[in-house]
Amino acid sequence: EPVSVVEGRGGICNHGEHPMAKATGKKVLILAAHGFEQSELEVPRDRLTAAGATVTIASPEKGEIKGWDKSDWGRPVKVDKTLDEVKAADFDAIVLPGGQINPDLLRVNDKALKLIKDFYNQKKVVAAVCHAPWLLVEAGIAKGKKMTSYKSIKTDVINAGAAWEDSPVVVDQGVITSRNPGDLEAFSSKIIEEMAEGRHSQRNAA
């Protein structure tokens, strides 16, 4: 059955198999700083929005954050709220884009790490792609989890006590991880699916 595609929607159209409006009413926080990998923020943002979720971009500072697009600085993204203005209780999921620079800036930010821990302890969905599993390591969430990540930080993830696997998307008790931009469709779909399942009551507080 051919599916018509609406032109000019910037890739937000719902394809035949897409879980249309499956995330209606859900609220998602994307936490990033300068140097986020462009597609790793934009693809989940657009897919989640297309599925009906309300997406908020948060960063330590207000204004704009600049993306890193493969080998050079990319497009800026408007910051909706600062780190001080958001709390886990107001959202269903947190998404952590990768890029080398962005998670490195955030993993030394105590407020960012506390926010990620709060999402985890409140049994919300926590999703990290590429280099962002560094943040899960730093927040003490990686231990005992099945996880994946960008290959260059595989050793860090294993050293933190996680069982690392080379898969496009790995889920363990609502903690979702993916390896690289090529995994973003699977990553985004899994976030939508896990939010639909609700709270992960079997998870122990970190």
Disulfide bonds with the S-S distance in Angstrom:
none
